[in-house]
Amino acid sequence: MSESLAVGRAQTRPAGRAGDTAGVAALDSRRKLQLALGVIWVLDGILQFQPSMFTKSFPDMLAESAHGNPGVVAGPITWSASLIDHHVVVLNALFATIQLALGLGIAWRPTLRLALAASIAWSLAVWWLGEGLGGILAGTASPVNGAPGPVLLYAILAVLLWPADRDPGAPSVAGRATGRRPAQAVWLVLWGSLAAFALLPASRAPGAISDMLTDGADGAPAWLAWIDTHAASALNHHGLAASIVLAVLLALVAVAVYLPAPALRAAIVLAVVLAAALWLAQGMGELFTGMATDPESGPLLALLALAFWPAVTRKEA
């Protein structure tokens, strides 16, 4: 009897391990990126539950995004901020719950499509009413301050990571749902626009980037404040040179999507490095200040870049 039980255990253990391995293998690259997007949405929901978000500080922060925008954009922002100000506790709790639901919905396969579709609608609404279209029309857009608006990147990622195989032979995850050419166009427009934003007065003024770095140091941990403060000191009065270098690097990343796979991989590595540098410049989204609503554009740009990583072809192998 004991021998048969021992044999039974010996037979079931390897099967369990094999099942675990198969489960991990079932998470292909697209699913891993979807889960990463879901985690960021959950983080947004948690940040929205911070005590400061239930105070007047939250609607005041939203109202600031109306500054400099044309009336047709600024009017709805001011109206929504006023509405939230009068019902801040209820509405903020609702906003936080929605973002948690989006993240959990993306993580659960049966609700994946619904959650991704809802995240696109929610992102576009917040991009307008919460971020003032990323400051694009206000003339304040810069890659260093999160342009074209972090929340817009959620919508772009939802489209690129949509669970469909319109082009199953696409070399990257991003091209499978939309097709390789539309995905390449999205990459070119996004990174090309970042290069253009880097050359706007908001970035190229002598102390523009330095001032943004100084702002990113406010409320940051000592080590991050040290990095941002020293970088701000080094770039002070060198905004034009810094903006040109940044624009050139972003432009190289933008056009690399049409280059052969080895060159594209190098550009994606550069894109991730730039995203990390921008995130540090943004004070890691001010996650440590109690007023952050998202982790800013850095992590989202890195996630988007990884979605374009080309698979190894037989010829390369």
C-alpha positions in Angstrom: 0.0 0.0 0.0 2.8 2.4 1.0 4.7 1.6 -2.1 1.7 2.3 -4.4 1.2 5.7 -2.6 4.8 6.6 -3.1 4.6 5.7 -6.8 1.4 7.8 -7.1 3.1 10.8 -5.5 6.1 10.4 -7.8 3.9 10.3 -10.8 1.8 13.3 -9.8 4.6 15.7 -8.9 6.3 15.9 -12.4 2.9 16.3 -13.9 2.2 19.3 -11.7 5.5 20.8 -12.7 4.8 20.2 -16.3 1.5 21.9 -16.0 3.0 24.9 -14.3 5.6 25.2 -17.1 2.9 24.9 -19.7 0.9 27.7 -18.0 3.9 30.0 -18.0 4.6 29.2 -21.7 1.0 30.0 -22.5 1.7 33.7 -21.6 3.0 34.8 -25.0 4.7 38.2 -25.4 1.4 40.0 -26.1 -0.2 38.6 -23.0 2.7 39.6 -20.8 2.5 43.2 -22.2 -1.2 43.2 -21.6 -0.7 42.2 -18.0 2.0 44.9 -17.6 -0.6 47.4 -18.8 -3.1 46.0 -16.4 -0.7 46.4 -13.5 -0.1 50.1 -14.4 -3.9 50.7 -14.4 -4.2 49.1 -11.0 -1.4 51.4 -9.8 -3.3 54.3 -11.1 -6.4 53.2 -9.2 -4.3 52.9 -6.0 -2.8 56.3 -6.5 -6.3 57.8 -7.0 -7.2 56.5 -3.6 -4.6 58.6 -1.9 -6.0 60.9 0.8 -5.0 64.1 -1.1 -7.2 63.1 -4.0 -10.3 63.4 -1.8 -9.5 67.1 -1.1 -9.8 70.3 -3.1 -6.3 69.7 -4.4 -7.5 67.2 -6.9 -10.0 69.4 -8.8 -7.6 72.4 -8.5 -4.9 70.3 -10.2 -7.3 69.3 -13.0 -8.3 73.0 -13.5 -4.7 74.0 -14.1 -4.7 71.9 -17.3 -7.1 74.4 -18.9 -4.5 77.2 -18.8 -3.3 78.2 -22.2 -5.7 76.0 -24.1 -8.3 77.4 -26.5 -11.7 78.0 -25.1 -13.3 75.0 -26.8 -10.8 72.8 -24.9 -10.6 74.8 -21.7 -14.3 75.2 -21.2 -15.2 71.5 -20.6 -12.0 71.2 -18.4 -13.1 74.0 -16.1 -16.7 72.7 -16.0 -15.6 69.1 -15.0 -13.1 70.4 -12.4 -15.9 72.5 -10.9 -18.3 69.5 -10.8 -15.6 67.3 -9.2 -14.9 70.1 -6.6 -18.6 69.9 -5.5 -18.6 66.1 -5.2 -14.9 65.3 -4.8 -15.3 62.4 -2.4 -17.9 60.5 -4.4 -16.5 61.2 -7.8 -12.9 60.5 -6.9 -13.8 57.2 -5.3 -15.7 56.4 -8.6 -12.6 57.3 -10.7 -10.3 55.2 -8.6 -12.7 52.2 -8.8 -13.0 52.5 -12.5 -9.2 52.4 -12.9 -8.9 49.4 -10.7 -11.6 47.7 -12.6 -9.8 48.4 -15.9 -6.6 46.9 -14.6 -8.3 43.8 -13.2 -10.4 43.5 -16.3 -7.3 43.4 -18.5 -5.8 40.8 -16.3 -8.8 38.5 -16.5 -9.0 37.0 -20.0 -12.9 36.8 -20.3 -13.1 40.6 -19.8 -9.9 41.5 -21.7 -11.6 43.0 -24.8 -14.2 44.9 -22.8 -11.6 46.3 -20.5 -9.3 47.4 -23.3 -12.2 49.1 -25.2 -13.3 50.8 -22.0 -9.7 51.9 -21.3 -9.5 53.6 -24.7 -12.7 55.6 -24.0 -11.6 56.5 -20.5 -8.1 57.5 -21.6 -9.3 59.8 -24.2 -11.8 61.5 -21.8 -9.1 61.9 -19.2 -6.6 63.1 -21.8 -8.9 66.0 -22.5 -10.5 66.8 -19.2 -7.6 65.8 -16.9 -4.5 66.6 -19.0 -5.7 69.4 -21.3 -4.6 67.3 -24.4 -1.1 67.0 -22.9 -0.5 70.7 -23.4 -0.1 70.3 -27.2 -2.5 73.2 -28.0 -1.3 75.3 -25.0 2.3 75.3 -26.3 3.7 73.7 -23.1 4.2 70.2 -24.5 7.6 68.7 -24.0 8.9 65.1 -23.7 10.4 66.0 -20.4 7.0 67.0 -18.8 5.2 64.0 -20.2 3.9 65.1 -23.6 1.8 64.1 -25.5 0.1 63.2 -22.2 0.7 59.9 -20.3 -2.9 58.8 -20.5 -3.0 59.0 -24.3 -0.3 56.3 -24.3 -2.8 53.9 -22.4 -5.2 54.2 -25.4 -2.4 53.6 -27.9 -1.2 50.6 -26.0 -4.8 49.2 -25.8 -5.1 49.4 -29.6 -1.7 47.8 -30.3 -2.2 45.0 -27.7 -5.7 44.2 -28.9 -6.2 40.4 -28.8 -6.6 39.9 -32.6 -4.4 38.6 -35.3 -5.1 40.8 -38.3 -1.5 40.2 -39.4 -0.3 37.0 -37.7 3.0 37.1 -39.6 3.9 40.6 -38.3 7.4 40.6 -36.8 6.3 42.3 -33.6 3.4 42.1 -31.1 2.3 45.6 -32.1 1.8 44.7 -35.7 -0.4 41.6 -35.1 -3.6 43.4 -34.2 -3.4 46.4 -36.5 -1.1 45.2 -39.2 2.5 46.0 -39.5 2.2 49.2 -41.6 -0.4 50.9 -39.3 1.7 50.0 -36.3 4.8 51.4 -38.0 2.8 54.6 -38.7 1.8 54.9 -35.0 5.5 54.5 -33.9 6.7 57.1 -36.4 4.0 59.6 -35.4 4.5 59.1 -31.7 8.3 59.3 -31.5 8.4 61.9 -34.3 6.0 64.1 -32.4 8.2 63.7 -29.3 11.2 64.9 -31.4 9.1 67.9 -32.6 8.0 68.7 -29.0 11.7 68.7 -27.9 12.3 71.7 -30.3 9.3 73.8 -29.1 10.0 76.9 -27.0 8.8 75.0 -23.9 11.9 72.8 -24.3 14.5 74.8 -26.1 14.4 78.0 -23.9 17.7 78.4 -22.0 16.4 77.2 -18.6 13.3 75.2 -19.7 14.6 71.7 -19.3 16.6 72.7 -16.2 13.4 74.1 -14.6 11.5 70.9 -15.4 14.2 68.8 -13.7 14.1 71.1 -10.7 10.3 70.6 -10.5 10.8 66.8 -10.7 13.1 66.9 -7.7 10.3 68.4 -5.5 9.1 65.8 -3.0 11.3 63.1 -4.5 13.5 60.7 -2.4 17.0 62.1 -1.6 18.7 60.0 -4.3 16.3 61.0 -7.0 16.3 64.6 -6.0 20.1 64.5 -6.1 20.1 63.2 -9.7 17.5 65.7 -10.9 19.1 68.7 -9.1 22.6 67.9 -10.5 21.2 67.3 -14.0 19.3 70.6 -13.7 22.5 72.4 -12.7 24.5 70.9 -15.6 21.8 71.9 -18.2 21.1 75.3 -16.8 21.3 77.9 -19.7 21.9 75.0 -22.1 18.3 74.3 -23.0 18.7 74.7 -26.7 21.6 72.3 -27.0 19.9 69.8 -24.7 16.7 70.0 -26.7 18.5 69.5 -30.0 20.3 66.4 -28.7 17.1 65.0 -27.3 15.2 65.8 -30.6 17.9 64.0 -32.7 17.8 60.9 -30.5 14.0 60.8 -30.6 14.0 61.3 -34.4 16.5 58.4 -34.8 14.1 56.2 -32.8 11.2 57.3 -34.9 12.6 56.4 -38.3 14.2 53.2 -37.1 10.9 51.4 -37.3 11.5 51.2 -41.1 15.0 49.8 -40.8 16.1 46.1 -40.7 15.5 44.2 -37.5 19.0 44.5 -36.0 18.9 48.3 -36.4 15.3 48.4 -35.0 16.3 46.4 -31.9 19.1 48.8 -31.2 16.7 51.7 -31.6 14.2 50.0 -29.2 17.0 49.7 -26.6 17.7 53.4 -27.1 14.0 54.1 -26.8 13.8 52.3 -23.4 16.9 54.1 -22.2 15.3 57.5 -23.2 12.1 56.5 -21.5 14.0 55.7 -18.3 15.9 59.0 -18.5 12.6 60.9 -19.1 11.0 59.1 -16.1 13.9 60.1 -13.8 13.6 63.7 -15.1 9.8 63.6 -14.3 10.6 62.6 -10.7 9.3 59.1 -11.4 5.9 60.6 -11.9 6.0 62.3 -8.5 5.0 58.9 -7.0 6.4 59.9 -3.6 4.6 63.3 -3.2 1.0 62.0 -2.5 -0.3 63.9 -5.5 0.6 61.5 -8.4 -2.3 60.2 -10.5 -0.1 58.0 -12.7 3.5 57.0 -13.1 4.0 59.5 -16.0 5.0 58.7 -19.6 8.3 57.0 -19.0 7.1 53.4 -18.1 4.4 53.6 -20.8 6.9 54.6 -23.5 9.1 51.7 -22.5 6.2 49.3 -22.6 5.2 50.5 -26.0 8.8 50.2 -27.3 8.9 46.6 -26.1 5.7 45.9 -28.1 7.7 46.6 -31.3 10.5 44.2 -30.5 11.0 42.2 -33.7 11.0 38.4 -33.5 14.2 36.6 -34.6 13.7 35.3 -38.2 15.0 32.1 -39.6 17.6 33.9 -41.6 18.9 35.7 -38.5 18.9 32.4 -36.6 
